[in-house]
Amino acid sequence: MRVAVVAVQGDVEEHEWALKRAGEELGEDVKVVWARYPEDLEGVDAVVLPGGESTTIGRLLERHGLVKPLLELSESEVPFLGTCAGMVLMAREVVPQAHPGTEVDVEQPLLGLMDVRVVRNAFGRQRESFEVDLEIEGLEGGEFRAVFIRAPAVDEILSDDVRVLAEYGDHAVAVEQDHLLATAFHPELTDDPRLHAYFLEKA
């Protein structure tokens, strides 16, 4: 199985490690491709959009010519996983969330794959990052330790096709729509491979 991790910015190595460990758990041979240019996406079975800075990643996707091939892969129902900034990029709509002392960039490039509206930095700034145990629908084995770092969150579901897998406070923090999966937190920053394994099973 070939899995592309979009590697223009963000937690690329961490996702590679998590995917390989999940593959071992499933008995699958997972080859991870660092995708920086369109040719890196050829023949992949799944795509990961990692955490990082969503505006920067979005602009680099445009600069590297990755937007069109990513949209084509999604249209072909290739599974996508977006974490943190990846969730922002996958959303159809994004609301900038201002906090004291921060600047909000409203020029947010989006792929618009999922029928959700996402609030950027919904839980605060970097120093307000936190970890919490979540119940995630469809994930066996008990609660999942979720790492939130300047995390977004879904504040509105725009289609009946979207299923909420986990909530924290008033927001959805893990959502699924057909072949698409997005989390507000960073599953790649834990040693728990279950969420990546759940994703790989889509492929």
C-alpha atoms as a printed R data frame, in Angstrom:
    type eleno elety resid chain resno       x      y      z
1   ATOM     1    CA   MET     A     1   0.000  0.000  0.000
2   ATOM     2    CA   ARG     A     2   1.391  3.407 -1.022
3   ATOM     3    CA   VAL     A     3   0.409  6.314  1.204
4   ATOM     4    CA   ALA     A     4   1.356  9.896  0.336
5   ATOM     5    CA   VAL     A     5   2.031 12.358  3.135
6   ATOM     6    CA   VAL     A     6   1.915 15.876  1.724
7   ATOM     7    CA   ALA     A     7   5.367 17.131  2.668
8   ATOM     8    CA   VAL     A     8   5.464 20.840  1.965
9   ATOM     9    CA   GLN     A     9   5.324 21.716  5.684
10  ATOM    10    CA   GLY     A    10   4.221 20.131  8.960
11  ATOM    11    CA   ASP     A    11   4.386 16.799 10.825
12  ATOM    12    CA   VAL     A    12   5.563 14.597  7.968
13  ATOM    13    CA   GLU     A    13   8.005 12.277  9.743
14  ATOM    14    CA   GLU     A    14   5.587 11.724 12.613
15  ATOM    15    CA   HIS     A    15   2.868 10.605 10.205
16  ATOM    16    CA   GLU     A    16   5.281  8.318  8.398
17  ATOM    17    CA   TRP     A    17   6.149  6.590 11.672
18  ATOM    18    CA   ALA     A    18   2.473  6.313 12.681
19  ATOM    19    CA   LEU     A    19   1.442  4.910  9.290
20  ATOM    20    CA   LYS     A    20   4.163  2.278  9.300
21  ATOM    21    CA   ARG     A    21   3.287  1.189 12.819
22  ATOM    22    CA   ALA     A    22  -0.421  1.045 11.887
23  ATOM    23    CA   GLY     A    23   0.493 -1.034  8.853
24  ATOM    24    CA   GLU     A    24   2.342 -3.490 11.081
25  ATOM    25    CA   GLU     A    25  -0.714 -3.739 13.332
26  ATOM    26    CA   LEU     A    26  -2.871 -4.555 10.289
27  ATOM    27    CA   GLY     A    27  -0.334 -6.864  8.657
28  ATOM    28    CA   GLU     A    28   0.001 -4.488  5.702
29  ATOM    29    CA   ASP     A    29   3.218 -3.411  4.004
30  ATOM    30    CA   VAL     A    30   2.877  0.380  3.969
31  ATOM    31    CA   LYS     A    31   5.206  2.442  1.780
32  ATOM    32    CA   VAL     A    32   5.106  6.128  2.686
33  ATOM    33    CA   VAL     A    33   5.797  8.685 -0.045
34  ATOM    34    CA   TRP     A    34   6.720 12.272  0.818
35  ATOM    35    CA   ALA     A    35   4.634 14.236 -1.684
36  ATOM    36    CA   ARG     A    36   6.088 17.598 -2.664
37  ATOM    37    CA   TYR     A    37   5.181 17.661 -6.356
38  ATOM    38    CA   PRO     A    38   2.368 16.220 -8.520
39  ATOM    39    CA   GLU     A    39   4.422 13.252 -9.719
40  ATOM    40    CA   ASP     A    40   4.818 12.110 -6.102
41  ATOM    41    CA   LEU     A    41   1.065 11.457 -5.953
42  ATOM    42    CA   GLU     A    42   0.960  9.023 -8.856
43  ATOM    43    CA   GLY     A    43  -0.340  5.588 -7.945
44  ATOM    44    CA   VAL     A    44  -0.979  6.282 -4.260
45  ATOM    45    CA   ASP     A    45  -3.718  4.470 -2.341
46  ATOM    46    CA   ALA     A    46  -4.265  7.121  0.354
47  ATOM    47    CA   VAL     A    47  -3.245 10.691  1.207
48  ATOM    48    CA   VAL     A    48  -2.415 12.407  4.506
49  ATOM    49    CA   LEU     A    49  -2.567 16.173  4.975
50  ATOM    50    CA   PRO     A    50  -0.528 16.801  8.136
51  ATOM    51    CA   GLY     A    51  -0.662 19.395 10.858
52  ATOM    52    CA   GLY     A    52   1.369 22.564 10.541
53  ATOM    53    CA   GLU     A    53   0.339 26.091  9.563
54  ATOM    54    CA   SER     A    54  -2.713 25.854  7.321
55  ATOM    55    CA   THR     A    55  -2.238 29.099  5.398
56  ATOM    56    CA   THR     A    56   1.397 28.258  4.660
57  ATOM    57    CA   ILE     A    57   0.546 24.705  3.597
58  ATOM    58    CA   GLY     A    58  -2.313 25.937  1.397
59  ATOM    59    CA   ARG     A    59  -0.119 28.440 -0.394
60  ATOM    60    CA   LEU     A    60   2.643 25.878 -0.883
61  ATOM    61    CA   LEU     A    61   0.108 23.418 -2.321
62  ATOM    62    CA   GLU     A    62  -0.731 26.063 -4.918
63  ATOM    63    CA   ARG     A    63   2.924 26.920 -5.580
64  ATOM    64    CA   HIS     A    64   3.921 23.260 -5.991
65  ATOM    65    CA   GLY     A    65   1.021 22.468 -8.313
66  ATOM    66    CA   LEU     A    66  -0.544 19.995 -5.879
67  ATOM    67    CA   VAL     A    67  -4.086 21.342 -5.663
68  ATOM    68    CA   LYS     A    68  -5.411 19.855 -8.911
69  ATOM    69    CA   PRO     A    69  -3.964 16.344 -8.419
70  ATOM    70    CA   LEU     A    70  -5.211 16.266 -4.813
71  ATOM    71    CA   LEU     A    71  -8.720 17.213 -5.933
72  ATOM    72    CA   GLU     A    72  -8.585 14.551 -8.653
73  ATOM    73    CA   LEU     A    73  -7.540 11.905 -6.123
74  ATOM    74    CA   SER     A    74 -10.417 12.845 -3.844
75  ATOM    75    CA   GLU     A    75 -12.855 12.730 -6.741
76  ATOM    76    CA   SER     A    76 -11.560  9.204 -7.399
77  ATOM    77    CA   GLU     A    77 -12.437  8.373 -3.761
78  ATOM    78    CA   VAL     A    78  -8.858  7.864 -2.654
79  ATOM    79    CA   PRO     A    79  -8.996  8.054  1.179
80  ATOM    80    CA   PHE     A    80  -7.741 11.296  2.768
81  ATOM    81    CA   LEU     A    81  -6.746 11.978  6.370
82  ATOM    82    CA   GLY     A    82  -6.363 15.581  7.493
83  ATOM    83    CA   THR     A    83  -5.027 16.390 10.964
84  ATOM    84    CA   CYS     A    84  -5.183 19.854 12.568
85  ATOM    85    CA   ALA     A    85  -4.121 22.128  9.666
86  ATOM    86    CA   GLY     A    86  -5.142 19.293  7.350
87  ATOM    87    CA   MET     A    87  -8.684 19.509  8.730
88  ATOM    88    CA   VAL     A    88  -8.717 23.238  7.917
89  ATOM    89    CA   LEU     A    89  -7.553 22.616  4.347
90  ATOM    90    CA   MET     A    90 -10.152 19.885  3.794
91  ATOM    91    CA   ALA     A    91 -13.075 22.041  4.988
92  ATOM    92    CA   ARG     A    92 -15.526 23.682  2.636
93  ATOM    93    CA   GLU     A    93 -15.670 26.804  4.845
94  ATOM    94    CA   VAL     A    94 -13.300 28.277  7.426
95  ATOM    95    CA   VAL     A    95 -13.965 30.902 10.065
96  ATOM    96    CA   PRO     A    96 -10.922 32.840 11.295
97  ATOM    97    CA   GLN     A    97 -10.854 32.852 15.100
98  ATOM    98    CA   ALA     A    98  -9.160 35.896 16.621
99  ATOM    99    CA   HIS     A    99  -7.524 35.816 20.051
100 ATOM   100    CA   PRO     A   100  -5.916 38.756 21.867
101 ATOM   101    CA   GLY     A   101  -2.478 39.471 20.478
102 ATOM   102    CA   THR     A   102  -2.918 37.380 17.338
103 ATOM   103    CA   GLU     A   103  -3.357 38.337 13.710
104 ATOM   104    CA   VAL     A   104  -5.915 36.578 11.556
105 ATOM   105    CA   ASP     A   105  -5.132 35.759  7.943
106 ATOM   106    CA   VAL     A   106  -8.425 35.559  6.056
107 ATOM   107    CA   GLU     A   107  -6.726 34.568  2.788
108 ATOM   108    CA   GLN     A   108  -6.908 30.871  3.584
109 ATOM   109    CA   PRO     A   109  -6.459 28.555  0.580
110 ATOM   110    CA   LEU     A   110  -8.779 25.548  0.855
111 ATOM   111    CA   LEU     A   111  -9.268 22.233 -0.912
112 ATOM   112    CA   GLY     A   112 -12.930 22.249  0.150
113 ATOM   113    CA   LEU     A   113 -13.301 18.461  0.248
114 ATOM   114    CA   MET     A   114 -15.535 18.045  3.310
115 ATOM   115    CA   ASP     A   115 -18.955 19.528  4.011
116 ATOM   116    CA   VAL     A   116 -17.960 21.184  7.274
117 ATOM   117    CA   ARG     A   117 -17.243 24.669  8.568
118 ATOM   118    CA   VAL     A   118 -14.084 24.877 10.642
119 ATOM   119    CA   VAL     A   119 -13.003 27.494 13.172
120 ATOM   120    CA   ARG     A   120  -9.247 28.090 13.145
121 ATOM   121    CA   ASN     A   121  -7.458 28.094 16.523
122 ATOM   122    CA   ALA     A   122 -10.779 27.265 18.194
123 ATOM   123    CA   PHE     A   123  -9.187 26.426 21.550
124 ATOM   124    CA   GLY     A   124  -6.664 29.252 21.763
125 ATOM   125    CA   ARG     A   125  -3.026 29.920 21.047
126 ATOM   126    CA   GLN     A   126   0.090 27.746 21.320
127 ATOM   127    CA   ARG     A   127   0.406 28.125 25.101
128 ATOM   128    CA   GLU     A   128  -3.196 26.922 25.480
129 ATOM   129    CA   SER     A   129  -2.429 23.568 23.845
130 ATOM   130    CA   PHE     A   130  -3.585 20.518 25.802
131 ATOM   131    CA   GLU     A   131  -4.147 16.768 25.809
132 ATOM   132    CA   VAL     A   132  -7.373 14.932 26.614
133 ATOM   133    CA   ASP     A   133  -8.767 11.406 26.400
134 ATOM   134    CA   LEU     A   134 -11.545 11.119 23.800
135 ATOM   135    CA   GLU     A   135 -14.126  8.520 22.928
136 ATOM   136    CA   ILE     A   136 -13.912  8.112 19.146
137 ATOM   137    CA   GLU     A   137 -16.745  6.311 17.399
138 ATOM   138    CA   GLY     A   138 -15.554  3.280 15.467
139 ATOM   139    CA   LEU     A   139 -12.263  3.055 17.356
140 ATOM   140    CA   GLU     A   140 -12.056 -0.043 19.519
141 ATOM   141    CA   GLY     A   141  -9.895 -0.349 22.616
142 ATOM   142    CA   GLY     A   142 -11.097  2.522 24.783
143 ATOM   143    CA   GLU     A   143 -10.329  6.218 24.839
144 ATOM   144    CA   PHE     A   144  -7.748  7.832 22.558
145 ATOM   145    CA   ARG     A   145  -5.218 10.351 23.871
146 ATOM   146    CA   ALA     A   146  -5.713 13.451 21.712
147 ATOM   147    CA   VAL     A   147  -3.060 16.168 21.432
148 ATOM   148    CA   PHE     A   148  -4.478 19.627 20.617
149 ATOM   149    CA   ILE     A   149  -1.985 22.288 19.459
150 ATOM   150    CA   ARG     A   150  -3.494 25.582 18.277
151 ATOM   151    CA   ALA     A   151  -6.265 23.298 17.156
152 ATOM   152    CA   PRO     A   152  -9.199 24.027 14.867
153 ATOM   153    CA   ALA     A   153 -12.654 22.547 15.406
154 ATOM   154    CA   VAL     A   154 -15.811 21.941 13.398
155 ATOM   155    CA   ASP     A   155 -18.567 24.308 14.441
156 ATOM   156    CA   GLU     A   156 -21.092 23.450 11.721
157 ATOM   157    CA   ILE     A   157 -21.918 20.338  9.710
158 ATOM   158    CA   LEU     A   158 -23.006 21.323  6.198
159 ATOM   159    CA   SER     A   159 -24.248 17.955  4.927
160 ATOM   160    CA   ASP     A   160 -25.986 14.834  6.184
161 ATOM   161    CA   ASP     A   161 -23.105 12.871  4.638
162 ATOM   162    CA   VAL     A   162 -20.793 13.984  7.460
163 ATOM   163    CA   ARG     A   163 -20.540 11.789 10.554
164 ATOM   164    CA   VAL     A   164 -19.181 13.155 13.833
165 ATOM   165    CA   LEU     A   165 -16.769 10.648 15.392
166 ATOM   166    CA   ALA     A   166 -15.685 12.659 18.445
167 ATOM   167    CA   GLU     A   167 -16.607 15.852 20.254
168 ATOM   168    CA   TYR     A   168 -14.893 18.045 22.817
169 ATOM   169    CA   GLY     A   169 -16.860 20.805 24.485
170 ATOM   170    CA   ASP     A   170 -19.243 22.351 21.974
171 ATOM   171    CA   HIS     A   171 -17.258 21.292 18.917
172 ATOM   172    CA   ALA     A   172 -16.769 18.253 16.719
173 ATOM   173    CA   VAL     A   173 -13.071 17.332 16.682
174 ATOM   174    CA   ALA     A   174 -13.139 14.208 14.494
175 ATOM   175    CA   VAL     A   175 -15.367 13.872 11.435
176 ATOM   176    CA   GLU     A   176 -15.805 11.451  8.565
177 ATOM   177    CA   GLN     A   177 -17.426 11.803  5.156
178 ATOM   178    CA   ASP     A   178 -17.281  8.817  2.837
179 ATOM   179    CA   HIS     A   179 -13.541  8.359  2.058
180 ATOM   180    CA   LEU     A   180 -12.526 11.476  4.013
181 ATOM   181    CA   LEU     A   181 -11.397 11.596  7.659
182 ATOM   182    CA   ALA     A   182 -10.313 14.697  9.574
183 ATOM   183    CA   THR     A   183  -9.254 15.381 13.148
184 ATOM   184    CA   ALA     A   184  -8.630 18.632 15.001
185 ATOM   185    CA   PHE     A   185  -5.919 16.918 17.038
186 ATOM   186    CA   HIS     A   186  -2.605 15.223 16.220
187 ATOM   187    CA   PRO     A   187  -2.870 11.411 16.314
188 ATOM   188    CA   GLU     A   188   0.659 11.213 14.909
189 ATOM   189    CA   LEU     A   189   2.089 12.687 18.134
190 ATOM   190    CA   THR     A   190   1.102  9.685 20.260
191 ATOM   191    CA   ASP     A   191   2.294  6.085 20.279
192 ATOM   192    CA   ASP     A   192  -1.257  4.864 19.659
193 ATOM   193    CA   PRO     A   193  -1.630  3.672 16.026
194 ATOM   194    CA   ARG     A   194  -5.368  2.970 16.151
195 ATOM   195    CA   LEU     A   195  -6.584  6.052 14.316
196 ATOM   196    CA   HIS     A   196  -4.059  5.626 11.511
197 ATOM   197    CA   ALA     A   197  -5.046  1.956 11.307
198 ATOM   198    CA   TYR     A   198  -8.719  2.980 11.054
199 ATOM   199    CA   PHE     A   199  -7.714  5.283  8.192
200 ATOM   200    CA   LEU     A   200  -5.640  2.643  6.387
201 ATOM   201    CA   GLU     A   201  -8.582  0.261  6.471
202 ATOM   202    CA   LYS     A   202 -10.396  2.729  4.188
203 ATOM   203    CA   ALA     A   203  -7.719  2.077  1.579
